[in-house]
Amino acid sequence: MINKKNREEHQEKSQIAGFTCRVLSGRGQGPALVFLHGFMFTSEIWDRIGLLPALEKKHIPFWAMDMPYGHHSDCAPRSSEPADSIAMVKAVADPGDIIVGASLGGHIALRYAVDHPVGGLVLIGPARTMAEDLEKKYDALRKIPVLVIHGENDTVVPRAEMEALSRRLNAPLHIYENAGHPAYQDAPEQFMKEVVSFYEKVVKG
């Protein structure tokens, strides 16, 4: 398991679906949380806000990967093709795992979930949610737990789009006050509590 003393040792690159990328992981019992960062971030953001240490204390397993699309990602080769990122998720996620995606990572999470079994989705300001080829598959997601999070000051993804997504997926929409597009970074304590609460509800069924 990763902790503050040996965390750097666990930032070694791993071979995943043809990519060589940094991966952070934590052991535990039950379904894993799989974190997909946004374009301007890396897997380290989940550690920086204190979420990964909090999950370790609760023995909740997780995967946090640098994705091939990231502007700062420690991942090679680079790729903007959703299919490549989906292949990475498929390589680490088991059926029943919960996918947490922010911005572009939220878009990948949705594309993965419409075609693969997941335990649930946590989406933070997911991008391009109403792409026609994606939206027509959303009925498949109405049967699983989904949480949509949006920062009230988000200037990247319109609130109206998140409201439409919430209705389409029959999912609650939580608006974070005084938060921008990376709402998890602007309100880390609130976000961590919601992720853990969501996870526990999914596991308990």
Backbone bond lengths (Angstrom), bond angles and torsions (degrees), N, CA, C in turn:
res aa  C-N    CA-C-N  psi(-1)  N-CA   C-N-CA  omega(-1)  CA-C   N-CA-C  phi
1 M - - - 1.457 - - 1.525 109.95 -
2 I 1.312 115.05 151.83 1.454 120.06 -179.91 1.526 109.67 -85.68
3 N 1.312 116.58 136.14 1.451 120.18 170.01 1.527 107.83 -139.73
4 K 1.299 116.95 177.93 1.460 119.37 -173.69 1.522 112.41 -65.00
5 K 1.330 118.16 -24.76 1.457 120.78 -178.69 1.521 111.89 -78.16
6 N 1.334 116.67 -35.43 1.462 117.61 -175.40 1.523 113.40 -118.64
7 R 1.342 116.56 15.46 1.462 119.98 -175.14 1.519 112.20 -59.12
8 E 1.330 117.80 -40.46 1.451 120.37 -178.80 1.524 111.32 -63.27
9 E 1.322 117.21 -32.12 1.452 120.42 179.26 1.522 111.53 -66.07
10 H 1.329 116.84 -22.34 1.453 121.34 -177.94 1.529 111.91 -97.30
11 Q 1.319 116.97 15.18 1.452 120.37 176.51 1.532 110.66 -103.83
12 E 1.316 115.38 24.25 1.450 119.83 175.16 1.524 109.51 -69.35
13 K 1.322 115.36 150.28 1.454 119.33 179.67 1.518 110.53 -75.40
14 S 1.331 115.40 145.89 1.457 121.88 178.93 1.517 109.89 -126.00
15 Q 1.314 116.09 151.14 1.454 121.95 175.75 1.523 108.79 -86.40
16 I 1.335 116.18 117.88 1.461 121.31 -179.04 1.530 108.53 -135.87
17 A 1.311 116.48 115.57 1.467 122.34 174.24 1.531 112.51 51.57
18 G 1.315 116.61 38.91 1.458 120.33 178.18 1.512 115.29 87.77
19 F 1.325 117.20 2.12 1.463 122.03 178.82 1.527 109.37 -114.71
20 T 1.311 115.94 151.02 1.460 121.95 175.20 1.519 107.56 -111.09
21 C 1.315 116.78 107.98 1.461 121.08 -169.23 1.523 111.76 -138.60
22 R 1.323 115.17 154.81 1.456 121.25 174.00 1.529 109.37 -72.08
23 V 1.324 115.19 137.59 1.460 120.81 179.91 1.522 109.41 -134.98
24 L 1.301 117.14 133.21 1.460 123.86 170.45 1.525 107.21 -109.45
25 S 1.323 116.75 134.39 1.455 118.69 -179.56 1.514 110.42 -142.97
26 G 1.314 114.85 154.49 1.456 121.30 178.15 1.514 109.94 -137.21
27 R 1.307 116.28 140.24 1.455 121.61 -178.53 1.522 111.43 -86.96
28 G 1.317 114.52 161.28 1.458 119.87 178.34 1.504 109.52 170.70
29 Q 1.304 116.52 -173.43 1.450 122.18 178.75 1.512 110.10 -108.40
30 G 1.326 115.99 145.55 1.447 120.67 178.06 1.515 112.47 95.95
31 P 1.340 116.54 -174.26 1.458 121.46 179.25 1.530 110.71 -60.93
32 A 1.307 115.70 152.29 1.464 120.33 178.89 1.523 110.50 -95.63
33 L 1.323 114.99 155.24 1.456 122.25 168.08 1.525 107.02 -94.65
34 V 1.326 116.69 129.16 1.460 122.25 179.45 1.527 107.90 -113.81
35 F 1.339 116.24 116.49 1.462 121.58 -173.23 1.524 111.59 -100.66
36 L 1.338 115.98 129.35 1.458 123.42 178.45 1.522 108.33 -120.05
37 H 1.328 116.03 112.59 1.464 120.76 -174.87 1.530 111.94 -78.69
38 G 1.333 115.69 170.76 1.456 121.74 176.33 1.519 112.07 -83.23
39 F 1.320 116.09 175.79 1.461 122.14 -173.28 1.522 112.73 -61.49
40 M 1.326 117.60 -36.90 1.460 121.00 -175.39 1.529 113.03 -92.30
41 F 1.331 117.83 4.92 1.454 121.40 -176.89 1.525 110.90 -121.46
42 T 1.327 116.43 -179.75 1.463 123.04 174.92 1.521 108.16 -134.47
43 S 1.318 115.81 -178.63 1.460 120.23 178.70 1.524 112.09 -60.50
44 E 1.322 117.24 -22.63 1.465 120.97 -177.07 1.520 113.18 -66.81
45 I 1.324 117.72 -19.78 1.471 119.45 -177.99 1.521 110.64 -61.24
46 W 1.339 117.30 -35.87 1.462 120.01 -178.19 1.530 111.21 -69.36
47 D 1.326 115.15 -29.49 1.462 120.27 175.35 1.521 110.41 -76.07
48 R 1.329 115.63 -41.27 1.465 121.32 -175.32 1.520 112.03 -62.54
49 I 1.326 117.64 -34.87 1.466 119.42 -179.73 1.528 111.97 -83.61
50 G 1.324 116.86 -1.01 1.454 120.77 176.56 1.513 115.40 91.22
51 L 1.329 117.09 4.63 1.461 119.49 -175.37 1.525 112.42 -72.23
52 L 1.320 118.17 -44.47 1.462 119.65 -177.62 1.526 112.22 -63.30
53 P 1.338 119.90 -44.61 1.469 118.99 174.96 1.534 112.35 -59.70
54 A 1.341 116.79 -36.49 1.465 119.91 179.21 1.526 111.03 -65.65
55 L 1.319 116.54 -38.36 1.464 120.20 178.23 1.522 110.69 -67.72
56 E 1.325 116.35 -38.17 1.466 119.88 178.41 1.523 111.83 -60.52
57 K 1.326 115.84 -42.30 1.462 119.97 -179.51 1.521 111.56 -62.40
58 K 1.328 115.88 -30.21 1.458 120.52 -179.86 1.532 112.01 -94.35
59 H 1.328 116.29 2.30 1.467 121.98 179.04 1.527 111.78 58.95
60 I 1.343 114.60 39.19 1.460 121.08 175.69 1.528 108.13 -96.19
61 P 1.326 119.10 120.21 1.463 120.74 -177.88 1.529 112.02 -70.15
62 F 1.326 115.67 149.01 1.465 118.98 179.91 1.518 111.19 -152.85
63 W 1.323 113.94 158.80 1.459 123.97 169.37 1.524 107.39 -128.45
64 A 1.329 116.98 133.81 1.467 121.85 173.95 1.524 106.85 -134.84
65 M 1.318 116.42 114.93 1.459 121.39 -173.24 1.519 111.51 -115.57
66 D 1.313 115.99 146.71 1.462 119.85 164.62 1.522 106.78 -75.23
67 M 1.326 116.22 128.84 1.457 120.65 -175.51 1.524 111.20 -96.44
68 P 1.323 118.73 155.01 1.468 120.99 -176.10 1.516 114.20 -67.39
69 Y 1.346 117.85 -17.26 1.458 119.98 -179.36 1.527 113.20 -86.32
70 G 1.298 118.55 -11.65 1.462 120.41 -170.14 1.517 114.06 -67.58
71 H 1.323 116.05 139.12 1.463 121.82 178.69 1.523 111.59 -64.08
72 H 1.337 116.71 -32.70 1.462 121.64 -179.20 1.529 111.93 -114.46
73 S 1.309 118.35 9.56 1.453 121.78 -173.14 1.522 112.83 -63.41
74 D 1.326 114.38 141.99 1.460 121.78 170.69 1.525 106.15 -92.07
75 C 1.324 115.34 75.83 1.453 121.89 -173.63 1.523 108.98 -153.38
76 A 1.315 116.56 133.79 1.458 120.39 -178.92 1.535 109.90 -142.58
77 P 1.340 116.67 145.14 1.462 126.96 -3.42 1.528 110.97 -74.08
78 R 1.297 117.73 170.43 1.463 121.67 176.29 1.528 109.43 -83.40
79 S 1.315 115.06 147.88 1.461 119.87 178.04 1.520 109.91 -154.79
80 S 1.314 115.71 136.69 1.465 121.16 175.67 1.525 111.38 -102.26
81 E 1.338 116.35 4.62 1.462 120.43 -179.20 1.531 110.42 -78.85
82 P 1.335 118.25 121.59 1.464 119.79 178.74 1.520 113.29 -54.67
83 A 1.335 117.02 -34.63 1.465 120.04 -178.39 1.526 111.78 -60.47
84 D 1.328 117.47 -33.46 1.462 120.41 179.66 1.522 110.92 -70.05
85 S 1.327 116.66 -41.59 1.467 119.90 178.22 1.526 110.67 -68.07
86 I 1.322 116.95 -38.36 1.460 120.80 177.85 1.522 110.45 -62.68
87 A 1.325 116.73 -38.03 1.464 120.30 178.01 1.523 111.12 -63.10
88 M 1.332 117.06 -36.12 1.462 120.08 176.99 1.520 111.01 -65.65
89 V 1.323 116.73 -43.96 1.469 119.96 178.72 1.525 109.95 -61.76
90 K 1.317 116.34 -44.12 1.458 120.79 -179.34 1.523 111.49 -60.79
91 A 1.324 116.66 -31.77 1.462 120.82 -177.54 1.525 112.92 -70.87
92 V 1.337 117.25 -25.24 1.470 119.27 -177.31 1.521 113.76 -111.65
93 A 1.331 117.76 -24.04 1.466 121.04 -173.77 1.523 111.46 -88.44
94 D 1.313 115.31 138.61 1.458 121.86 172.11 1.530 109.22 -100.56
95 P 1.331 117.86 156.18 1.467 119.20 173.85 1.525 110.06 -55.53
96 G 1.296 116.63 133.42 1.456 120.51 -178.34 1.511 113.92 98.07
97 D 1.336 118.08 -13.36 1.465 120.00 175.39 1.532 109.78 -68.57
98 I 1.312 114.93 156.89 1.466 121.64 -178.45 1.527 108.33 -105.40
99 I 1.319 116.31 126.07 1.455 121.69 -177.45 1.519 109.39 -98.49
100 V 1.322 116.03 127.58 1.467 122.16 178.35 1.525 107.33 -114.72
101 G 1.327 116.87 115.26 1.454 120.11 -176.21 1.507 112.87 -128.35
102 A 1.330 116.33 135.81 1.462 121.99 179.43 1.520 109.49 -114.21
103 S 1.334 116.35 132.07 1.463 122.77 175.49 1.529 110.35 55.28
104 L 1.329 118.71 -118.24 1.455 120.12 178.32 1.526 110.83 -61.65
105 G 1.333 116.40 -33.64 1.458 119.58 174.97 1.514 112.21 -62.81
106 G 1.332 117.08 -31.82 1.454 120.96 175.66 1.514 111.51 -68.26
107 H 1.315 115.98 -37.62 1.465 120.72 176.04 1.529 110.45 -61.83
108 I 1.342 116.36 -44.92 1.460 120.49 178.10 1.526 110.37 -64.15
109 A 1.326 116.74 -40.67 1.463 120.52 178.76 1.526 111.22 -58.66
110 L 1.328 116.71 -43.16 1.458 120.79 178.88 1.523 111.15 -65.23
111 R 1.318 116.07 -45.23 1.471 119.57 -179.85 1.532 111.03 -62.97
112 Y 1.298 116.52 -36.70 1.465 119.76 177.31 1.531 110.37 -67.80
113 A 1.312 116.73 -46.51 1.461 121.19 -171.52 1.525 113.51 -69.56
114 V 1.320 118.56 -28.16 1.470 118.91 -179.47 1.525 111.74 -70.66
115 D 1.335 117.31 -16.48 1.465 120.17 -177.83 1.529 114.19 -121.62
116 H 1.332 117.26 -3.69 1.461 120.69 -177.98 1.532 109.60 -136.51
117 P 1.333 117.87 146.64 1.467 119.60 -179.39 1.523 112.39 -70.26
118 V 1.322 115.91 131.47 1.462 121.94 176.89 1.522 108.40 -134.73
119 G 1.329 115.24 158.57 1.447 119.57 177.90 1.515 112.99 -81.55
120 G 1.327 116.79 -25.55 1.448 122.02 -178.94 1.513 110.62 175.47
121 L 1.325 115.33 172.37 1.463 122.24 -179.44 1.518 110.05 -135.34
122 V 1.337 115.69 136.53 1.463 121.94 167.65 1.522 105.78 -119.01
123 L 1.324 116.41 118.63 1.459 122.35 -173.73 1.523 109.72 -118.92
124 I 1.337 116.13 121.70 1.462 121.00 -179.02 1.521 108.76 -112.05
125 G 1.316 116.84 107.24 1.456 121.20 -178.77 1.520 112.63 50.47
126 P 1.349 118.85 48.25 1.455 120.39 -177.22 1.527 111.57 -62.01
127 A 1.330 115.88 142.03 1.468 121.18 -176.46 1.528 111.19 -92.42
128 R 1.314 115.25 152.14 1.469 123.64 171.41 1.527 112.15 50.82
129 T 1.318 115.78 48.70 1.467 119.69 -174.91 1.523 113.36 -77.77
130 M 1.333 117.39 -19.73 1.457 119.76 -175.82 1.526 112.54 -104.69
131 A 1.333 116.38 22.49 1.460 119.83 171.41 1.526 107.66 -57.10
132 E 1.314 116.66 132.01 1.470 120.28 -170.85 1.516 113.08 -57.98
133 D 1.334 117.42 -42.69 1.466 119.44 -177.78 1.520 112.41 -68.45
134 L 1.331 116.46 -22.92 1.459 121.13 178.06 1.516 111.16 -87.24
135 E 1.317 116.48 -46.86 1.466 121.55 -174.43 1.518 112.07 -61.28
136 K 1.312 118.24 -32.71 1.465 120.13 -177.32 1.534 112.28 -69.46
137 K 1.342 117.25 -11.80 1.464 121.04 179.39 1.523 112.87 -99.94
138 Y 1.317 117.55 2.41 1.459 120.44 -171.97 1.521 114.72 -66.13
139 D 1.308 118.29 -20.35 1.470 118.79 179.53 1.525 111.17 -57.27
140 A 1.327 116.59 -30.61 1.463 120.76 -179.56 1.524 112.10 -65.96
141 L 1.346 117.20 -21.91 1.456 120.81 -177.05 1.524 113.21 -92.80
142 R 1.308 117.50 -7.72 1.464 120.02 -178.81 1.526 111.79 -72.95
143 K 1.336 116.41 -9.51 1.458 120.08 -178.68 1.527 112.74 -97.27
144 I 1.333 117.94 -2.17 1.464 120.71 -178.63 1.534 109.33 -118.64
145 P 1.330 117.47 158.43 1.464 120.09 177.46 1.534 111.10 -68.34
146 V 1.305 115.96 130.37 1.465 121.92 178.38 1.516 108.62 -136.94
147 L 1.327 116.42 137.21 1.460 122.42 174.40 1.520 108.28 -124.67
148 V 1.330 115.99 128.77 1.465 121.63 177.98 1.525 108.62 -110.70
149 I 1.334 115.96 128.15 1.462 122.37 -179.06 1.521 109.02 -118.86
150 H 1.336 115.71 138.70 1.461 120.19 -178.57 1.523 109.63 -143.92
151 G 1.325 116.57 134.70 1.453 120.64 174.99 1.516 111.04 -80.26
152 E 1.319 117.07 134.28 1.462 119.16 -175.94 1.521 112.64 -64.31
153 N 1.342 117.67 -20.85 1.461 121.20 179.12 1.531 112.35 -103.81
154 D 1.313 116.86 17.97 1.464 121.52 179.79 1.531 109.25 -65.00
155 T 1.332 116.11 122.09 1.466 121.27 178.01 1.530 111.21 -106.72
156 V 1.315 117.34 5.66 1.469 121.45 -179.04 1.524 111.05 -99.92
157 V 1.315 115.96 -48.26 1.468 121.70 179.95 1.531 108.41 -112.84
158 P 1.331 118.92 121.11 1.468 121.48 -177.85 1.530 112.36 -64.66
159 R 1.314 114.90 144.01 1.470 118.99 177.64 1.524 110.94 -62.19
160 A 1.318 117.08 -35.35 1.461 119.73 179.98 1.527 111.41 -60.30
161 E 1.318 116.53 -34.81 1.466 119.78 178.34 1.518 110.79 -68.27
162 M 1.330 116.98 -38.79 1.459 120.52 178.48 1.529 110.80 -69.07
163 E 1.314 116.72 -35.50 1.458 119.95 176.50 1.527 110.40 -65.38
164 A 1.329 116.16 -40.12 1.468 120.36 178.08 1.520 110.63 -65.79
165 L 1.334 116.79 -41.13 1.461 120.32 178.55 1.526 110.82 -64.12
166 S 1.324 116.05 -42.35 1.458 121.01 179.15 1.526 110.89 -58.40
167 R 1.319 116.76 -44.32 1.470 120.46 178.54 1.522 110.61 -66.49
168 R 1.321 115.76 -42.86 1.473 120.08 -176.21 1.522 111.65 -63.85
169 L 1.328 117.23 -35.97 1.455 121.40 -178.10 1.524 112.52 -96.20
170 N 1.323 116.53 -1.51 1.467 120.76 -175.77 1.525 110.11 55.30
171 A 1.336 115.10 45.31 1.466 122.02 -174.99 1.522 110.37 -119.71
172 P 1.334 117.55 146.71 1.467 119.49 176.60 1.524 110.94 -67.46
173 L 1.324 115.72 145.33 1.458 122.73 175.54 1.516 108.05 -113.31
174 H 1.332 116.53 118.05 1.460 121.86 178.90 1.523 109.18 -105.43
175 I 1.323 115.27 120.52 1.461 121.69 -179.93 1.525 108.97 -96.49
176 Y 1.323 116.37 123.90 1.458 121.00 178.69 1.525 109.70 -92.77
177 E 1.319 115.58 120.25 1.460 120.74 -179.42 1.530 111.01 -68.72
178 N 1.322 115.45 143.38 1.474 122.44 176.86 1.527 112.68 57.58
179 A 1.319 117.14 28.26 1.464 121.72 179.72 1.519 109.74 -118.70
180 G 1.332 115.26 146.76 1.448 120.82 178.40 1.516 111.65 -96.90
181 H 1.332 115.66 -152.96 1.462 120.09 -177.39 1.531 111.99 -60.35
182 P 1.349 119.84 -46.54 1.468 119.32 174.28 1.524 110.00 -83.57
183 A 1.329 116.28 70.90 1.466 121.21 -173.39 1.520 111.71 -59.53
184 Y 1.329 117.13 -32.41 1.466 121.58 179.39 1.526 110.97 -63.77
185 Q 1.327 117.60 -30.63 1.455 121.92 179.61 1.527 111.01 -80.36
186 D 1.327 116.47 -34.08 1.464 120.78 -178.66 1.527 112.57 -80.30
187 A 1.314 116.73 -24.66 1.473 120.89 179.27 1.528 109.09 -135.31
188 P 1.328 117.74 64.37 1.470 120.88 -172.27 1.522 114.15 -62.82
189 E 1.319 118.15 -40.26 1.459 120.02 -178.42 1.524 110.95 -64.35
190 Q 1.321 115.96 -44.56 1.458 120.33 178.34 1.527 110.37 -62.22
191 F 1.320 115.99 -43.15 1.454 120.59 -178.68 1.529 111.22 -64.64
192 M 1.317 116.79 -45.18 1.465 119.79 -179.07 1.520 111.47 -61.14
193 K 1.323 116.67 -42.83 1.458 120.00 179.46 1.524 110.84 -62.68
194 E 1.328 116.42 -39.07 1.464 119.23 -178.21 1.526 111.49 -71.24
195 V 1.321 117.12 -38.42 1.458 119.95 178.68 1.530 110.51 -63.44
196 V 1.322 117.19 -46.87 1.466 120.92 -179.93 1.525 110.43 -64.27
197 S 1.338 116.69 -43.60 1.458 120.35 179.60 1.531 110.95 -62.50
198 F 1.327 116.49 -43.56 1.457 121.43 179.08 1.529 109.87 -61.79
199 Y 1.307 115.68 -45.96 1.471 120.69 -179.81 1.526 110.98 -59.41
200 E 1.315 116.59 -47.25 1.465 119.81 -178.26 1.515 112.25 -63.78
201 K 1.336 117.39 -36.34 1.460 120.45 177.91 1.525 110.75 -67.51
202 V 1.342 116.83 -40.25 1.457 119.65 179.48 1.525 110.44 -65.21
203 V 1.318 116.86 -43.38 1.462 120.78 -177.89 1.524 111.53 -65.47
204 K 1.331 115.49 -38.40 1.467 118.99 -179.76 1.531 111.91 -75.74
205 G 1.345 115.35 -17.84 1.469 119.31 178.05 1.504 112.94 74.35
